[in-house]
């Protein structure tokens, strides 16, 4: 998963709102975005940079949903961020991307973490829209 450039600074407390990101204790949301959005990992910083392209539809709530069962593991020189798969049940939606962000409840202070490009539009029609994360984790960060 590509990470937004400002995420590492956010982990260290230097994000745009002066607040750090704690993967385990902060509310980390997963939201769906349409094909009208063009990812810009170096200029997109906060949820309000992306939210105008968020999907709408039956079974989907604006802002996405909170990621559950979050874990952080360190093995050798790699830190891995993980969480439970995300499902929008009984939904009718079409999305090209999933965006992960720290939700503060305010778009201009909700720092972006990373995004998933599905490669093409993915849809559900009165069914489940599920993101099944890689068994190796949602994202990995090298450490020295």
PyMOL commands that set and color helices and strands:
alter all, ss='L'
color gray80, all
select helices_A, chain A and resi 7-11+47-49+51-53+107-109
alter helices_A, ss='H'
color red, helices_A
select strands_A, chain A and resi 2-3+28-33+65-66+71-75+78-82+86-102+112-131+139-142
alter strands_A, ss='S'
color yellow, strands_A
deselect
rebuild
show_as cartoon
